[in-house]
Amino acid sequence: MNKKDKKCLYCQGNNDESASHCQHCGMALPEKHPHSKGSKIKFFVKVFWAIVIFCVVMIFYLPR
């Protein structure tokens, strides 16, 4: 599998990047894979900054 292939989420078959349906099972191929590394990093960054902001607010809000 090279970088230009799309993996079918249903049958795990490799397909050409330009294909809209799987050549093995006929299911529609996603635009981007839901478990791709980029989506995991974006989620992590959002959660990280939410926790940082929460901690900073609590530092100033809680009594000393």
PDBQT receptor file of N, H, CA, C and O in Angstrom, charges set to zero:
ATOM      1  N   MET A   1       0.842  -1.185   0.000  1.00  0.00    +0.000 N 
ATOM      2  CA  MET A   1       0.000   0.000   0.000  1.00  0.00    +0.000 C 
ATOM      3  C   MET A   1       0.886   1.247   0.000  1.00  0.00    +0.000 C 
ATOM      4  O   MET A   1       1.718   1.423   0.889  1.00  0.00    +0.000 OA
ATOM      5  N   ASN A   2       0.706   2.089  -0.980  1.00  0.00    +0.000 N 
ATOM      6  H   ASN A   2       0.029   1.946  -1.702  1.00  0.00    +0.000 HD
ATOM      7  CA  ASN A   2       1.480   3.319  -1.006  1.00  0.00    +0.000 C 
ATOM      8  C   ASN A   2       0.627   4.484  -0.499  1.00  0.00    +0.000 C 
ATOM      9  O   ASN A   2      -0.535   4.299  -0.136  1.00  0.00    +0.000 OA
ATOM     10  N   LYS A   3       1.206   5.671  -0.477  1.00  0.00    +0.000 N 
ATOM     11  H   LYS A   3       2.150   5.822  -0.772  1.00  0.00    +0.000 HD
ATOM     12  CA  LYS A   3       0.542   6.852   0.077  1.00  0.00    +0.000 C 
ATOM     13  C   LYS A   3      -0.680   7.263  -0.743  1.00  0.00    +0.000 C 
ATOM     14  O   LYS A   3      -1.540   7.985  -0.239  1.00  0.00    +0.000 OA
ATOM     15  N   LYS A   4      -0.771   6.821  -1.983  1.00  0.00    +0.000 N 
ATOM     16  H   LYS A   4      -0.072   6.234  -2.392  1.00  0.00    +0.000 HD
ATOM     17  CA  LYS A   4      -1.866   7.228  -2.862  1.00  0.00    +0.000 C 
ATOM     18  C   LYS A   4      -3.088   6.328  -2.748  1.00  0.00    +0.000 C 
ATOM     19  O   LYS A   4      -4.101   6.588  -3.397  1.00  0.00    +0.000 OA
ATOM     20  N   ASP A   5      -3.018   5.282  -1.943  1.00  0.00    +0.000 N 
ATOM     21  H   ASP A   5      -2.195   5.071  -1.416  1.00  0.00    +0.000 HD
ATOM     22  CA  ASP A   5      -4.132   4.348  -1.815  1.00  0.00    +0.000 C 
ATOM     23  C   ASP A   5      -5.083   4.771  -0.700  1.00  0.00    +0.000 C 
ATOM     24  O   ASP A   5      -4.675   5.381   0.289  1.00  0.00    +0.000 OA
ATOM     25  N   LYS A   6      -6.371   4.432  -0.882  1.00  0.00    +0.000 N 
ATOM     26  H   LYS A   6      -6.702   3.937  -1.685  1.00  0.00    +0.000 HD
ATOM     27  CA  LYS A   6      -7.383   4.592   0.159  1.00  0.00    +0.000 C 
ATOM     28  C   LYS A   6      -7.740   3.207   0.647  1.00  0.00    +0.000 C 
ATOM     29  O   LYS A   6      -7.871   2.281  -0.154  1.00  0.00    +0.000 OA
ATOM     30  N   LYS A   7      -7.898   3.055   1.930  1.00  0.00    +0.000 N 
ATOM     31  H   LYS A   7      -7.792   3.807   2.580  1.00  0.00    +0.000 HD
ATOM     32  CA  LYS A   7      -8.283   1.766   2.494  1.00  0.00    +0.000 C 
ATOM     33  C   LYS A   7      -9.787   1.795   2.766  1.00  0.00    +0.000 C 
ATOM     34  O   LYS A   7     -10.304   2.743   3.356  1.00  0.00    +0.000 OA
ATOM     35  N   CYS A   8     -10.473   0.751   2.332  1.00  0.00    +0.000 N 
ATOM     36  H   CYS A   8     -10.052  -0.020   1.853  1.00  0.00    +0.000 HD
ATOM     37  CA  CYS A   8     -11.907   0.626   2.565  1.00  0.00    +0.000 C 
ATOM     38  C   CYS A   8     -12.140   0.322   4.048  1.00  0.00    +0.000 C 
ATOM     39  O   CYS A   8     -11.484  -0.551   4.617  1.00  0.00    +0.000 OA
ATOM     40  N   LEU A   9     -13.069   1.041   4.666  1.00  0.00    +0.000 N 
ATOM     41  H   LEU A   9     -13.601   1.750   4.204  1.00  0.00    +0.000 HD
ATOM     42  CA  LEU A   9     -13.363   0.823   6.077  1.00  0.00    +0.000 C 
ATOM     43  C   LEU A   9     -14.164  -0.455   6.296  1.00  0.00    +0.000 C 
ATOM     44  O   LEU A   9     -14.213  -0.968   7.414  1.00  0.00    +0.000 OA
ATOM     45  N   TYR A  10     -14.785  -0.969   5.256  1.00  0.00    +0.000 N 
ATOM     46  H   TYR A  10     -14.746  -0.553   4.347  1.00  0.00    +0.000 HD
ATOM     47  CA  TYR A  10     -15.627  -2.157   5.381  1.00  0.00    +0.000 C 
ATOM     48  C   TYR A  10     -14.828  -3.446   5.176  1.00  0.00    +0.000 C 
ATOM     49  O   TYR A  10     -14.839  -4.329   6.033  1.00  0.00    +0.000 OA
ATOM     50  N   CYS A  11     -14.135  -3.552   4.038  1.00  0.00    +0.000 N 
ATOM     51  H   CYS A  11     -14.126  -2.835   3.341  1.00  0.00    +0.000 HD
ATOM     52  CA  CYS A  11     -13.427  -4.803   3.720  1.00  0.00    +0.000 C 
ATOM     53  C   CYS A  11     -11.910  -4.689   3.865  1.00  0.00    +0.000 C 
ATOM     54  O   CYS A  11     -11.205  -5.686   3.708  1.00  0.00    +0.000 OA
ATOM     55  N   GLN A  12     -11.398  -3.495   4.161  1.00  0.00    +0.000 N 
ATOM     56  H   GLN A  12     -11.971  -2.686   4.288  1.00  0.00    +0.000 HD
ATOM     57  CA  GLN A  12      -9.966  -3.226   4.329  1.00  0.00    +0.000 C 
ATOM     58  C   GLN A  12      -9.176  -3.395   3.033  1.00  0.00    +0.000 C 
ATOM     59  O   GLN A  12      -7.955  -3.544   3.071  1.00  0.00    +0.000 OA
ATOM     60  N   GLY A  13      -9.854  -3.374   1.895  1.00  0.00    +0.000 N 
ATOM     61  H   GLY A  13     -10.846  -3.252   1.864  1.00  0.00    +0.000 HD
ATOM     62  CA  GLY A  13      -9.167  -3.482   0.611  1.00  0.00    +0.000 C 
ATOM     63  C   GLY A  13      -8.532  -2.165   0.206  1.00  0.00    +0.000 C 
ATOM     64  O   GLY A  13      -9.041  -1.098   0.548  1.00  0.00    +0.000 OA
ATOM     65  N   ASN A  14      -7.419  -2.230  -0.523  1.00  0.00    +0.000 N 
ATOM     66  H   ASN A  14      -7.005  -3.097  -0.801  1.00  0.00    +0.000 HD
ATOM     67  CA  ASN A  14      -6.739  -1.032  -1.011  1.00  0.00    +0.000 C 
ATOM     68  C   ASN A  14      -7.337  -0.615  -2.340  1.00  0.00    +0.000 C 
ATOM     69  O   ASN A  14      -7.588  -1.447  -3.211  1.00  0.00    +0.000 OA
ATOM     70  N   ASN A  15      -7.564   0.690  -2.488  1.00  0.00    +0.000 N 
ATOM     71  H   ASN A  15      -7.359   1.366  -1.780  1.00  0.00    +0.000 HD
ATOM     72  CA  ASN A  15      -8.158   1.247  -3.689  1.00  0.00    +0.000 C 
ATOM     73  C   ASN A  15      -7.356   2.454  -4.146  1.00  0.00    +0.000 C 
ATOM     74  O   ASN A  15      -6.601   3.044  -3.374  1.00  0.00    +0.000 OA
ATOM     75  N   ASP A  16      -7.529   2.811  -5.411  1.00  0.00    +0.000 N 
ATOM     76  H   ASP A  16      -8.142   2.332  -6.038  1.00  0.00    +0.000 HD
ATOM     77  CA  ASP A  16      -6.871   3.981  -5.965  1.00  0.00    +0.000 C 
ATOM     78  C   ASP A  16      -7.400   5.236  -5.268  1.00  0.00    +0.000 C 
ATOM     79  O   ASP A  16      -8.558   5.274  -4.852  1.00  0.00    +0.000 OA
ATOM     80  N   GLU A  17      -6.552   6.262  -5.141  1.00  0.00    +0.000 N 
ATOM     81  H   GLU A  17      -5.611   6.230  -5.479  1.00  0.00    +0.000 HD
ATOM     82  CA  GLU A  17      -6.912   7.514  -4.468  1.00  0.00    +0.000 C 
ATOM     83  C   GLU A  17      -8.109   8.201  -5.133  1.00  0.00    +0.000 C 
ATOM     84  O   GLU A  17      -8.913   8.834  -4.449  1.00  0.00    +0.000 OA
ATOM     85  N   SER A  18      -8.235   8.084  -6.448  1.00  0.00    +0.000 N 
ATOM     86  H   SER A  18      -7.583   7.569  -7.004  1.00  0.00    +0.000 HD
ATOM     87  CA  SER A  18      -9.308   8.778  -7.160  1.00  0.00    +0.000 C 
ATOM     88  C   SER A  18     -10.639   8.021  -7.129  1.00  0.00    +0.000 C 
ATOM     89  O   SER A  18     -11.658   8.557  -7.563  1.00  0.00    +0.000 OA
ATOM     90  N   ALA A  19     -10.644   6.802  -6.629  1.00  0.00    +0.000 N 
ATOM     91  H   ALA A  19      -9.815   6.366  -6.277  1.00  0.00    +0.000 HD
ATOM     92  CA  ALA A  19     -11.869   5.994  -6.599  1.00  0.00    +0.000 C 
ATOM     93  C   ALA A  19     -12.850   6.530  -5.565  1.00  0.00    +0.000 C 
ATOM     94  O   ALA A  19     -12.449   6.990  -4.496  1.00  0.00    +0.000 OA
ATOM     95  N   SER A  20     -14.142   6.469  -5.892  1.00  0.00    +0.000 N 
ATOM     96  H   SER A  20     -14.468   6.095  -6.760  1.00  0.00    +0.000 HD
ATOM     97  CA  SER A  20     -15.162   6.902  -4.938  1.00  0.00    +0.000 C 
ATOM     98  C   SER A  20     -15.835   5.715  -4.265  1.00  0.00    +0.000 C 
ATOM     99  O   SER A  20     -16.448   5.863  -3.208  1.00  0.00    +0.000 OA
ATOM    100  N   HIS A  21     -15.722   4.526  -4.879  1.00  0.00    +0.000 N 
ATOM    101  H   HIS A  21     -15.224   4.405  -5.737  1.00  0.00    +0.000 HD
ATOM    102  CA  HIS A  21     -16.280   3.300  -4.311  1.00  0.00    +0.000 C 
ATOM    103  C   HIS A  21     -15.214   2.208  -4.331  1.00  0.00    +0.000 C 
ATOM    104  O   HIS A  21     -14.341   2.195  -5.198  1.00  0.00    +0.000 OA
ATOM    105  N   CYS A  22     -15.296   1.298  -3.373  1.00  0.00    +0.000 N 
ATOM    106  H   CYS A  22     -16.006   1.308  -2.668  1.00  0.00    +0.000 HD
ATOM    107  CA  CYS A  22     -14.334   0.213  -3.263  1.00  0.00    +0.000 C 
ATOM    108  C   CYS A  22     -14.458  -0.728  -4.456  1.00  0.00    +0.000 C 
ATOM    109  O   CYS A  22     -15.564  -1.111  -4.838  1.00  0.00    +0.000 OA
ATOM    110  N   GLN A  23     -13.323  -1.099  -5.041  1.00  0.00    +0.000 N 
ATOM    111  H   GLN A  23     -12.425  -0.788  -4.731  1.00  0.00    +0.000 HD
ATOM    112  CA  GLN A  23     -13.344  -2.016  -6.188  1.00  0.00    +0.000 C 
ATOM    113  C   GLN A  23     -13.567  -3.460  -5.749  1.00  0.00    +0.000 C 
ATOM    114  O   GLN A  23     -13.856  -4.318  -6.583  1.00  0.00    +0.000 OA
ATOM    115  N   HIS A  24     -13.436  -3.744  -4.437  1.00  0.00    +0.000 N 
ATOM    116  H   HIS A  24     -13.201  -3.047  -3.760  1.00  0.00    +0.000 HD
ATOM    117  CA  HIS A  24     -13.604  -5.101  -3.930  1.00  0.00    +0.000 C 
ATOM    118  C   HIS A  24     -15.036  -5.373  -3.463  1.00  0.00    +0.000 C 
ATOM    119  O   HIS A  24     -15.618  -6.406  -3.794  1.00  0.00    +0.000 OA
ATOM    120  N   CYS A  25     -15.602  -4.433  -2.688  1.00  0.00    +0.000 N 
ATOM    121  H   CYS A  25     -15.130  -3.593  -2.419  1.00  0.00    +0.000 HD
ATOM    122  CA  CYS A  25     -16.931  -4.687  -2.114  1.00  0.00    +0.000 C 
ATOM    123  C   CYS A  25     -17.996  -3.711  -2.589  1.00  0.00    +0.000 C 
ATOM    124  O   CYS A  25     -19.183  -3.974  -2.393  1.00  0.00    +0.000 OA
ATOM    125  N   GLY A  26     -17.619  -2.589  -3.209  1.00  0.00    +0.000 N 
ATOM    126  H   GLY A  26     -16.656  -2.375  -3.369  1.00  0.00    +0.000 HD
ATOM    127  CA  GLY A  26     -18.581  -1.640  -3.748  1.00  0.00    +0.000 C 
ATOM    128  C   GLY A  26     -19.051  -0.575  -2.767  1.00  0.00    +0.000 C 
ATOM    129  O   GLY A  26     -19.876   0.264  -3.130  1.00  0.00    +0.000 OA
ATOM    130  N   MET A  27     -18.552  -0.583  -1.541  1.00  0.00    +0.000 N 
ATOM    131  H   MET A  27     -17.882  -1.264  -1.246  1.00  0.00    +0.000 HD
ATOM    132  CA  MET A  27     -18.952   0.420  -0.555  1.00  0.00    +0.000 C 
ATOM    133  C   MET A  27     -18.321   1.769  -0.898  1.00  0.00    +0.000 C 
ATOM    134  O   MET A  27     -17.254   1.826  -1.509  1.00  0.00    +0.000 OA
ATOM    135  N   ALA A  28     -18.993   2.857  -0.499  1.00  0.00    +0.000 N 
ATOM    136  H   ALA A  28     -19.860   2.811  -0.002  1.00  0.00    +0.000 HD
ATOM    137  CA  ALA A  28     -18.450   4.194  -0.726  1.00  0.00    +0.000 C 
ATOM    138  C   ALA A  28     -17.220   4.397   0.140  1.00  0.00    +0.000 C 
ATOM    139  O   ALA A  28     -17.203   4.012   1.309  1.00  0.00    +0.000 OA
ATOM    140  N   LEU A  29     -16.186   5.007  -0.440  1.00  0.00    +0.000 N 
ATOM    141  H   LEU A  29     -16.200   5.321  -1.390  1.00  0.00    +0.000 HD
ATOM    142  CA  LEU A  29     -14.947   5.270   0.286  1.00  0.00    +0.000 C 
ATOM    143  C   LEU A  29     -15.024   6.632   0.966  1.00  0.00    +0.000 C 
ATOM    144  O   LEU A  29     -15.583   7.572   0.399  1.00  0.00    +0.000 OA
ATOM    145  N   PRO A  30     -14.471   6.754   2.170  1.00  0.00    +0.000 N 
ATOM    146  CA  PRO A  30     -14.502   8.041   2.873  1.00  0.00    +0.000 C 
ATOM    147  C   PRO A  30     -13.528   9.029   2.249  1.00  0.00    +0.000 C 
ATOM    148  O   PRO A  30     -12.556   8.630   1.608  1.00  0.00    +0.000 OA
ATOM    149  N   GLU A  31     -13.788  10.316   2.436  1.00  0.00    +0.000 N 
ATOM    150  H   GLU A  31     -14.577  10.641   2.956  1.00  0.00    +0.000 HD
ATOM    151  CA  GLU A  31     -12.867  11.348   1.956  1.00  0.00    +0.000 C 
ATOM    152  C   GLU A  31     -11.554  11.270   2.724  1.00  0.00    +0.000 C 
ATOM    153  O   GLU A  31     -10.479  11.375   2.133  1.00  0.00    +0.000 OA
ATOM    154  N   LYS A  32     -11.637  11.084   4.045  1.00  0.00    +0.000 N 
ATOM    155  H   LYS A  32     -12.510  10.998   4.525  1.00  0.00    +0.000 HD
ATOM    156  CA  LYS A  32     -10.440  10.884   4.855  1.00  0.00    +0.000 C 
ATOM    157  C   LYS A  32     -10.747   9.818   5.892  1.00  0.00    +0.000 C 
ATOM    158  O   LYS A  32     -11.888   9.679   6.332  1.00  0.00    +0.000 OA
ATOM    159  N   HIS A  33      -9.745   9.082   6.272  1.00  0.00    +0.000 N 
ATOM    160  H   HIS A  33      -8.818   9.196   5.915  1.00  0.00    +0.000 HD
ATOM    161  CA  HIS A  33      -9.919   7.982   7.217  1.00  0.00    +0.000 C 
ATOM    162  C   HIS A  33     -10.179   8.549   8.610  1.00  0.00    +0.000 C 
ATOM    163  O   HIS A  33      -9.448   9.441   9.039  1.00  0.00    +0.000 OA
ATOM    164  N   PRO A  34     -11.195   8.064   9.336  1.00  0.00    +0.000 N 
ATOM    165  CA  PRO A  34     -11.508   8.621  10.654  1.00  0.00    +0.000 C 
ATOM    166  C   PRO A  34     -10.439   8.378  11.703  1.00  0.00    +0.000 C 
ATOM    167  O   PRO A  34     -10.407   9.082  12.712  1.00  0.00    +0.000 OA
ATOM    168  N   HIS A  35      -9.574   7.416  11.500  1.00  0.00    +0.000 N 
ATOM    169  H   HIS A  35      -9.600   6.844  10.681  1.00  0.00    +0.000 HD
ATOM    170  CA  HIS A  35      -8.522   7.118  12.471  1.00  0.00    +0.000 C 
ATOM    171  C   HIS A  35      -7.154   7.563  11.974  1.00  0.00    +0.000 C 
ATOM    172  O   HIS A  35      -6.128   7.005  12.363  1.00  0.00    +0.000 OA
ATOM    173  N   SER A  36      -7.149   8.576  11.107  1.00  0.00    +0.000 N 
ATOM    174  H   SER A  36      -7.982   9.029  10.791  1.00  0.00    +0.000 HD
ATOM    175  CA  SER A  36      -5.866   9.042  10.596  1.00  0.00    +0.000 C 
ATOM    176  C   SER A  36      -5.092   9.783  11.677  1.00  0.00    +0.000 C 
ATOM    177  O   SER A  36      -5.672  10.279  12.643  1.00  0.00    +0.000 OA
ATOM    178  N   LYS A  37      -3.794   9.852  11.504  1.00  0.00    +0.000 N 
ATOM    179  H   LYS A  37      -3.323   9.450  10.719  1.00  0.00    +0.000 HD
ATOM    180  CA  LYS A  37      -2.930  10.470  12.495  1.00  0.00    +0.000 C 
ATOM    181  C   LYS A  37      -3.252  11.959  12.657  1.00  0.00    +0.000 C 
ATOM    182  O   LYS A  37      -3.187  12.488  13.766  1.00  0.00    +0.000 OA
ATOM    183  N   GLY A  38      -3.592  12.622  11.580  1.00  0.00    +0.000 N 
ATOM    184  H   GLY A  38      -3.645  12.193  10.678  1.00  0.00    +0.000 HD
ATOM    185  CA  GLY A  38      -3.899  14.053  11.642  1.00  0.00    +0.000 C 
ATOM    186  C   GLY A  38      -5.109  14.363  12.498  1.00  0.00    +0.000 C 
ATOM    187  O   GLY A  38      -5.109  15.347  13.237  1.00  0.00    +0.000 OA
ATOM    188  N   SER A  39      -6.145  13.536  12.409  1.00  0.00    +0.000 N 
ATOM    189  H   SER A  39      -6.146  12.737  11.809  1.00  0.00    +0.000 HD
ATOM    190  CA  SER A  39      -7.343  13.785  13.213  1.00  0.00    +0.000 C 
ATOM    191  C   SER A  39      -7.079  13.524  14.687  1.00  0.00    +0.000 C 
ATOM    192  O   SER A  39      -7.657  14.195  15.542  1.00  0.00    +0.000 OA
ATOM    193  N   LYS A  40      -6.211  12.555  15.006  1.00  0.00    +0.000 N 
ATOM    194  H   LYS A  40      -5.741  12.009  14.312  1.00  0.00    +0.000 HD
ATOM    195  CA  LYS A  40      -5.865  12.284  16.403  1.00  0.00    +0.000 C 
ATOM    196  C   LYS A  40      -5.074  13.441  16.993  1.00  0.00    +0.000 C 
ATOM    197  O   LYS A  40      -5.294  13.821  18.143  1.00  0.00    +0.000 OA
ATOM    198  N   ILE A  41      -4.158  14.000  16.218  1.00  0.00    +0.000 N 
ATOM    199  H   ILE A  41      -3.979  13.691  15.284  1.00  0.00    +0.000 HD
ATOM    200  CA  ILE A  41      -3.345  15.112  16.701  1.00  0.00    +0.000 C 
ATOM    201  C   ILE A  41      -4.216  16.351  16.911  1.00  0.00    +0.000 C 
ATOM    202  O   ILE A  41      -4.046  17.056  17.906  1.00  0.00    +0.000 OA
ATOM    203  N   LYS A  42      -5.141  16.628  15.996  1.00  0.00    +0.000 N 
ATOM    204  H   LYS A  42      -5.279  16.055  15.188  1.00  0.00    +0.000 HD
ATOM    205  CA  LYS A  42      -6.027  17.781  16.152  1.00  0.00    +0.000 C 
ATOM    206  C   LYS A  42      -6.877  17.645  17.408  1.00  0.00    +0.000 C 
ATOM    207  O   LYS A  42      -7.065  18.622  18.133  1.00  0.00    +0.000 OA
ATOM    208  N   PHE A  43      -7.389  16.456  17.673  1.00  0.00    +0.000 N 
ATOM    209  H   PHE A  43      -7.236  15.662  17.084  1.00  0.00    +0.000 HD
ATOM    210  CA  PHE A  43      -8.182  16.221  18.871  1.00  0.00    +0.000 C 
ATOM    211  C   PHE A  43      -7.332  16.415  20.114  1.00  0.00    +0.000 C 
ATOM    212  O   PHE A  43      -7.779  17.049  21.070  1.00  0.00    +0.000 OA
ATOM    213  N   PHE A  44      -6.113  15.884  20.123  1.00  0.00    +0.000 N 
ATOM    214  H   PHE A  44      -5.749  15.369  19.347  1.00  0.00    +0.000 HD
ATOM    215  CA  PHE A  44      -5.213  16.013  21.263  1.00  0.00    +0.000 C 
ATOM    216  C   PHE A  44      -4.903  17.482  21.548  1.00  0.00    +0.000 C 
ATOM    217  O   PHE A  44      -4.913  17.903  22.705  1.00  0.00    +0.000 OA
ATOM    218  N   VAL A  45      -4.629  18.262  20.507  1.00  0.00    +0.000 N 
ATOM    219  H   VAL A  45      -4.621  17.920  19.567  1.00  0.00    +0.000 HD
ATOM    220  CA  VAL A  45      -4.299  19.675  20.692  1.00  0.00    +0.000 C 
ATOM    221  C   VAL A  45      -5.480  20.426  21.293  1.00  0.00    +0.000 C 
ATOM    222  O   VAL A  45      -5.285  21.259  22.179  1.00  0.00    +0.000 OA
ATOM    223  N   LYS A  46      -6.681  20.156  20.841  1.00  0.00    +0.000 N 
ATOM    224  H   LYS A  46      -6.839  19.479  20.122  1.00  0.00    +0.000 HD
ATOM    225  CA  LYS A  46      -7.875  20.815  21.391  1.00  0.00    +0.000 C 
ATOM    226  C   LYS A  46      -8.062  20.466  22.864  1.00  0.00    +0.000 C 
ATOM    227  O   LYS A  46      -8.318  21.351  23.680  1.00  0.00    +0.000 OA
ATOM    228  N   VAL A  47      -7.940  19.207  23.207  1.00  0.00    +0.000 N 
ATOM    229  H   VAL A  47      -7.732  18.487  22.543  1.00  0.00    +0.000 HD
ATOM    230  CA  VAL A  47      -8.105  18.776  24.596  1.00  0.00    +0.000 C 
ATOM    231  C   VAL A  47      -6.989  19.355  25.461  1.00  0.00    +0.000 C 
ATOM    232  O   VAL A  47      -7.249  19.808  26.576  1.00  0.00    +0.000 OA
ATOM    233  N   PHE A  48      -5.763  19.347  24.970  1.00  0.00    +0.000 N 
ATOM    234  H   PHE A  48      -5.552  18.979  24.065  1.00  0.00    +0.000 HD
ATOM    235  CA  PHE A  48      -4.631  19.897  25.709  1.00  0.00    +0.000 C 
ATOM    236  C   PHE A  48      -4.865  21.355  26.063  1.00  0.00    +0.000 C 
ATOM    237  O   PHE A  48      -4.702  21.744  27.220  1.00  0.00    +0.000 OA
ATOM    238  N   TRP A  49      -5.245  22.169  25.079  1.00  0.00    +0.000 N 
ATOM    239  H   TRP A  49      -5.377  21.853  24.140  1.00  0.00    +0.000 HD
ATOM    240  CA  TRP A  49      -5.455  23.593  25.347  1.00  0.00    +0.000 C 
ATOM    241  C   TRP A  49      -6.661  23.835  26.245  1.00  0.00    +0.000 C 
ATOM    242  O   TRP A  49      -6.660  24.786  27.027  1.00  0.00    +0.000 OA
ATOM    243  N   ALA A  50      -7.680  23.005  26.151  1.00  0.00    +0.000 N 
ATOM    244  H   ALA A  50      -7.681  22.233  25.516  1.00  0.00    +0.000 HD
ATOM    245  CA  ALA A  50      -8.828  23.137  27.057  1.00  0.00    +0.000 C 
ATOM    246  C   ALA A  50      -8.397  22.883  28.499  1.00  0.00    +0.000 C 
ATOM    247  O   ALA A  50      -8.830  23.590  29.410  1.00  0.00    +0.000 OA
ATOM    248  N   ILE A  51      -7.560  21.893  28.706  1.00  0.00    +0.000 N 
ATOM    249  H   ILE A  51      -7.208  21.320  27.966  1.00  0.00    +0.000 HD
ATOM    250  CA  ILE A  51      -7.064  21.594  30.061  1.00  0.00    +0.000 C 
ATOM    251  C   ILE A  51      -6.154  22.708  30.561  1.00  0.00    +0.000 C 
ATOM    252  O   ILE A  51      -6.235  23.081  31.732  1.00  0.00    +0.000 OA
ATOM    253  N   VAL A  52      -5.298  23.242  29.712  1.00  0.00    +0.000 N 
ATOM    254  H   VAL A  52      -5.232  22.939  28.762  1.00  0.00    +0.000 HD
ATOM    255  CA  VAL A  52      -4.407  24.339  30.103  1.00  0.00    +0.000 C 
ATOM    256  C   VAL A  52      -5.222  25.561  30.508  1.00  0.00    +0.000 C 
ATOM    257  O   VAL A  52      -4.941  26.171  31.540  1.00  0.00    +0.000 OA
ATOM    258  N   ILE A  53      -6.217  25.925  29.722  1.00  0.00    +0.000 N 
ATOM    259  H   ILE A  53      -6.445  25.430  28.883  1.00  0.00    +0.000 HD
ATOM    260  CA  ILE A  53      -7.051  27.087  30.039  1.00  0.00    +0.000 C 
ATOM    261  C   ILE A  53      -7.806  26.854  31.339  1.00  0.00    +0.000 C 
ATOM    262  O   ILE A  53      -7.909  27.763  32.163  1.00  0.00    +0.000 OA
ATOM    263  N   PHE A  54      -8.333  25.658  31.535  1.00  0.00    +0.000 N 
ATOM    264  H   PHE A  54      -8.249  24.920  30.866  1.00  0.00    +0.000 HD
ATOM    265  CA  PHE A  54      -9.027  25.332  32.765  1.00  0.00    +0.000 C 
ATOM    266  C   PHE A  54      -8.100  25.480  33.971  1.00  0.00    +0.000 C 
ATOM    267  O   PHE A  54      -8.500  26.043  34.991  1.00  0.00    +0.000 OA
ATOM    268  N   CYS A  55      -6.886  24.990  33.868  1.00  0.00    +0.000 N 
ATOM    269  H   CYS A  55      -6.561  24.533  33.040  1.00  0.00    +0.000 HD
ATOM    270  CA  CYS A  55      -5.925  25.083  34.979  1.00  0.00    +0.000 C 
ATOM    271  C   CYS A  55      -5.569  26.533  35.289  1.00  0.00    +0.000 C 
ATOM    272  O   CYS A  55      -5.493  26.906  36.459  1.00  0.00    +0.000 OA
ATOM    273  N   VAL A  56      -5.352  27.342  34.284  1.00  0.00    +0.000 N 
ATOM    274  H   VAL A  56      -5.414  27.039  33.333  1.00  0.00    +0.000 HD
ATOM    275  CA  VAL A  56      -5.027  28.752  34.501  1.00  0.00    +0.000 C 
ATOM    276  C   VAL A  56      -6.186  29.472  35.172  1.00  0.00    +0.000 C 
ATOM    277  O   VAL A  56      -5.970  30.267  36.087  1.00  0.00    +0.000 OA
ATOM    278  N   VAL A  57      -7.397  29.212  34.737  1.00  0.00    +0.000 N 
ATOM    279  H   VAL A  57      -7.572  28.567  33.994  1.00  0.00    +0.000 HD
ATOM    280  CA  VAL A  57      -8.574  29.829  35.359  1.00  0.00    +0.000 C 
ATOM    281  C   VAL A  57      -8.690  29.390  36.814  1.00  0.00    +0.000 C 
ATOM    282  O   VAL A  57      -9.000  30.211  37.677  1.00  0.00    +0.000 OA
ATOM    283  N   MET A  58      -8.451  28.133  37.099  1.00  0.00    +0.000 N 
ATOM    284  H   MET A  58      -8.199  27.466  36.398  1.00  0.00    +0.000 HD
ATOM    285  CA  MET A  58      -8.552  27.640  38.478  1.00  0.00    +0.000 C 
ATOM    286  C   MET A  58      -7.456  28.216  39.370  1.00  0.00    +0.000 C 
ATOM    287  O   MET A  58      -7.682  28.418  40.563  1.00  0.00    +0.000 OA
ATOM    288  N   ILE A  59      -6.278  28.482  38.817  1.00  0.00    +0.000 N 
ATOM    289  H   ILE A  59      -6.095  28.318  37.848  1.00  0.00    +0.000 HD
ATOM    290  CA  ILE A  59      -5.200  29.094  39.602  1.00  0.00    +0.000 C 
ATOM    291  C   ILE A  59      -5.641  30.458  40.136  1.00  0.00    +0.000 C 
ATOM    292  O   ILE A  59      -5.387  30.787  41.294  1.00  0.00    +0.000 OA
ATOM    293  N   PHE A  60      -6.297  31.243  39.295  1.00  0.00    +0.000 N 
ATOM    294  H   PHE A  60      -6.504  30.976  38.353  1.00  0.00    +0.000 HD
ATOM    295  CA  PHE A  60      -6.723  32.574  39.717  1.00  0.00    +0.000 C 
ATOM    296  C   PHE A  60      -8.064  32.559  40.449  1.00  0.00    +0.000 C 
ATOM    297  O   PHE A  60      -8.326  33.450  41.257  1.00  0.00    +0.000 OA
ATOM    298  N   TYR A  61      -8.895  31.594  40.193  1.00  0.00    +0.000 N 
ATOM    299  H   TYR A  61      -8.681  30.870  39.537  1.00  0.00    +0.000 HD
ATOM    300  CA  TYR A  61     -10.238  31.558  40.777  1.00  0.00    +0.000 C 
ATOM    301  C   TYR A  61     -10.239  30.994  42.198  1.00  0.00    +0.000 C 
ATOM    302  O   TYR A  61     -10.927  31.532  43.066  1.00  0.00    +0.000 OA
ATOM    303  N   LEU A  62      -9.488  29.928  42.453  1.00  0.00    +0.000 N 
ATOM    304  H   LEU A  62      -8.930  29.491  41.748  1.00  0.00    +0.000 HD
ATOM    305  CA  LEU A  62      -9.519  29.272  43.764  1.00  0.00    +0.000 C 
ATOM    306  C   LEU A  62      -8.848  30.160  44.818  1.00  0.00    +0.000 C 
ATOM    307  O   LEU A  62      -7.878  30.862  44.533  1.00  0.00    +0.000 OA
ATOM    308  N   PRO A  63      -9.388  30.113  46.044  1.00  0.00    +0.000 N 
ATOM    309  CA  PRO A  63      -8.783  30.935  47.111  1.00  0.00    +0.000 C 
ATOM    310  C   PRO A  63      -7.393  30.414  47.493  1.00  0.00    +0.000 C 
ATOM    311  O   PRO A  63      -7.084  29.233  47.331  1.00  0.00    +0.000 OA
ATOM    312  N   ARG A  64      -6.595  31.300  47.986  1.00  0.00    +0.000 N 
ATOM    313  H   ARG A  64      -6.845  32.259  48.117  1.00  0.00    +0.000 HD
ATOM    314  CA  ARG A  64      -5.225  30.909  48.348  1.00  0.00    +0.000 C 
ATOM    315  C   ARG A  64      -5.108  30.705  49.818  1.00  0.00    +0.000 C 
ATOM    316  O   ARG A  64      -4.030  30.373  50.311  1.00  0.00    +0.000 OA
TER     317      ARG A  64
